[in-house]
Amino acid sequence: MKTYYIIIAIMLAGSLSALAQMDKAKDTTKAPKRHTHHMNGVEMDDMDMMDMDMGSMKMNSQFSLDLPMNRDGSGSSWVPDESPMYAYMIQGKKWMSMIHGSFFARYNNQDLFKSGNRGGQKFDVPNMVMAMTQTRVGSNGLFAINTMFSLDPFLIGAGGYPLLFQTGESYQGKKLVDRQHPHDLFAELSVAYTQRVAKDADLSLSFGYPGEPALGPPVFMHRLSAINNPNAPLGHHYQDATHITFGVATLGFRYKDVKIEGSAFTGREPDEFRYNFDEMKFDSYSVRVSYNPSKEWALQLSDGMIHSPEEAEPAQNVNRFTASAIHTKMLSEDSYVATTLVYGQNHYSDNGKTQPSILLENSLQFARAAVYGRYEFVQKDAEEMDMHAMFPANPNFNIHALTLGTNYILATVKSTSLTLGVQGTLNRSPSALKSYYGAAPVGFQAYLRISPALIKMKPAMKM
């Protein structure tokens, strides 16, 4: 374990060192003077400005010198090039950095009208902070450091938050059911190196402890279609739950707008001790194919063999298959519509079952107001719901949930927005579970969100 902590210390030291160099004066004796421009707090010179396009930033991806930063999703996944960014940007002499995050201070009631006896209510603050920095290595190399942290262990608690029909992971020897687990304090610490090997072709290698393998769509916190909803999807553990993996190595090859990746990673999900670093075991693997046919679309197919993901069921292995389509369309410099469709399924080795999930989410963002929604279908059985004592035959339950919400940006100060929002969820209970949940329990949430403001870019200056 000492080796792992040395690796983490080196990664953190590298990140802090890069950030410390951001504000140092440029040495004008070694290069011709280049004019600087200031846009939304970001200092850019003439060469940077030439890489700008109306309505979007064209600084390069952390995984390719030929792709825009807007394409970067969580881990090494892709989102549409049309995707705007909510972040603080810091342009240094050699390093470019970005900080993103959100804090939802909310009241959450999962059964507003007390239809059943499974709902809970809570005041909490789901949150995450992500930081990345990158620099060129020679003329064709690119090095990046990514970090993500969550104060969920402090602001939510080790037992997670109430969420009807949610399953996944465990706490104090019991499965977490009707609750979403908190994310770990250290949610990502990863490094990546990319080499341009030919025109329109890159080879990349990344390592994370923790990190995210090439499996599934971008995780929900990093999708524009889900950015307004503080809840994890009910199909999280069918679609994108591997985003915090303690030990992952990914090799990827891109040609034009197609990327093929393979990962080896630790199958076991994080344990209930949310402050530590779990043991690395490269006992699982995945492959993913990503394709962006246009600047408005991002498609992916992925498949993974996950060894013993659940601590409560150590003998169970999971084959996870996912497919997703993400569409983003800018309507103006500060308005857009973002939509994500995800199919995910788990095949379980111990009982031979294959259980599917479908998610459709959308967010329509105007200058200050947003309207958003999420529809979910998930199939879970009695064992998954920890109700095998009541249903020894282990039947499947088809679960449906529809969430609608709206929010409004109250103020933006120093590129930081304060947003007030409300949302409601209508759940449809399976007939066998109505005596526990009620026929159609209704959830309600009200929240204040603090997050970076949308980066608005002006047309590039003509040189």
LOVEX-712492 format. One record per residue (C-alpha): residue in one letter; x, y, z. Coordinates in steps of 0.2 Angstrom, whole numbers, plus 5000, padded with zeros to 4 digits. Layout:
! residues N
AXYZ...
This chain:
! residues 463
M500050005000K501550125003T501850124984Y500150174980Y500250324992I501850374984I501050374967I499650484974A500850604981I501850624965M500150654955L499550784968A501250864968G501350874949S499650954949L500051084962S501651124954A500851154937L499551264945A500951364954Q501651404937M500151484930D500451664936K502251674933A502851814921K503251764903D505051774898T505051894883T506951874879K506751704872A505251724860P504451864850K503251964859R501451904857H499952014860T498751954874H496851964875H495751944890M494051854888N492951804903G494451804914V495551694902E497151774896M497551714878D498851764865D498651784847M498951604843D497651554856M496451664848M496751584831D496151424839M494451504844D492851484835M491251584837G490251504852S491451374857M493251354864K494451264852M495851234864N496351054862S495650904871Q496750824885F496750664874S497150744857L498050894850D496750884835L495150884844P494251024854M494251024873N492351034872R492350844867D493050784883G491850694895S492250604911G493750484910S494150464892S492350474886W491750594873V490350714872P489750824857D490950954851E489451074853S489451054872P489751214881M490751214897Y490451274915A492151294922Y493551414928M494851424915I496651464919Q497951484905G499751484910K501351494901K501451304897W499951234906M498151254904S496951214918M495151204921I494151184937H492251124937G491051074951S489451094960F488651104977F486751064979A486151124996R484451044996Y482850975005N482450794998N480850705002Q480650544993D478850504997L477950674999F476250605002K476750455012S476150325000G477150185008N478450155021R480050155011G480350335007G481450455017Q481850635019K483450735022F484350895021D486050865013V487350935000P487750824985N489350894978M490950864968V492450964962M493450924947A495150994942M496250954927T497851024919Q498750984903T500351034894R501150994877V502650874877G503650914861S502750944845N501650794846G501450744864L500150794877F500150754896A498650784907I498250764926N496450744932T495750754949M494050744956F493550754974S491850744983L491350805001D489950685001P490650585016F490450745026L488950835018I487950685015G488550545026A489150375025G487450305023G487050405007Y485450495003P483650435001L483150384983L481750264981F482150104971Q483950144970T485250004974G487049974974E488549954986S488349925005Y488450005022Q488749915039G488549745031K486949785023K486449825005L486050005001V484250004995D483150154992R484750254995Q486150324984H487850294991P489050444994H490450464982D492250444989L493250594995F494550544982A493450514966E494850534953L496750544953S497350504936V498750544923A498650524904Y499950534890T499350554871Q500550544856R500050604839V500650454828A499950514811K498850644804D497150624812A497750484823D498250474842L498850344854S498450374872L498750284889S498050334905F498150274923G497050314938Y497050274956P495550304957G495050324939E493750284926P493850134914A493250134896L491450074900G489850164898P489350344894P490050494903V489550484921F487950574925M488750724934H489750774918R488250764906L487450924901S485750834901A485950794919I486850944926N485351014934N484750854943P485650814960N485050634960A486050484953P485050384940L484150224946G485150134932H486850204939H487450034942Y486949974925Q487650114915D489050224923A489450164941T491250124937H491750304936I492650284953T493850134951F495350104962G496550054949V496250074931A497350074915T496650124898L497450114881G496550204867F496750234848R495850374839Y495750394820K494750554815D493050544824V493150354830K494050294845I494350114852E494850094870G495249944881S495449954900A496049834914F495349884931T494849834948G493049764948R492649784966E491649954969P492250074983D492050015001E491050105014F492650195021R492550345009Y494150425014N495450295010F496150204995D495550034991E496749894985M497149884967K496649724958F496649724939D495449584938S494149654926Y494249724908S493149824896V493149884878R492250044871V492050114854S491650294853Y491050394837N490550574835P489750584817S489550774819K489850914831E488150884839W488250704842A489250574853L488950394852Q489650244861L489550054863S490449964877D490549804886G491449754902M491749594912I491749654931H492449534944S491549534961P490849714960E489749704976E490549674993A488849604999E488849474985P490749424982A490449274972Q489449374959N490249434943V489449554931N489449574912R488949754908F488449814891T488049994887A487550094872S487250284872A486850434861I487150614867H486550764857T486850944861K486251094851M486751274854L485251394852S486251554857E487851594866D487051554883S485551434878Y485651254872V484651094872A485550934878T484850754877T485550584882L484850414879V485650264888Y485350084887G486349974900Q486149794906N486949684918H487149494916Y487449414933S488549254934D487749184949N485949174943G486149194924K484949344924T485049484912Q484249644918P484049804907S483949984910I483450134899L483750314903L483150464893E483650634900N483450814893S483950994898L483351154890Q484451294896F483951474892A485051624898R484451614916A483051484917A483151294913V481851154911Y482450974913G481750794914R482250614916Y481350454912E482050294919F481550114917V482549984927Q482249794930K482849734947D482449574956A482049534974E483849494978E484449664971M483149754982D483649654997M481849574998H482249394995A481449355012M479749415006F479949344989P480949184989A480649144971N481649304967P480449384954N480949534943F480149704946N479949834932I480250004939H479750164931A480150344936L479850514928T480750674935L480350854930G481151004936T481551184933N482851314940Y483351494939I485051574940L484751704954A486451784952T488151764944V489651844954K491551814949S491051684936T490051584949S488151554948L486951534962T485451434956L483751404964G482851244958V481351124962Q480950954955G479750814957T479750634953L478350514950N478750334953R477750184947S477850044958P477749864952S476149784958A477049664970L477849804979K476349924981S476049874999Y477849935003Y478050084992G476250134988A475550134970A476450294964P477550384977V478050564973G479750634977F480050814979Q481650924980A482051104982Y483851164981L485151304979R486651254968I488351344968S489351304952P490451394939A489551494926L489451454908I490951504898K490351624885M491551654870K491551794858P491951774839A493851764836M494751924832K495451934814M497351934813
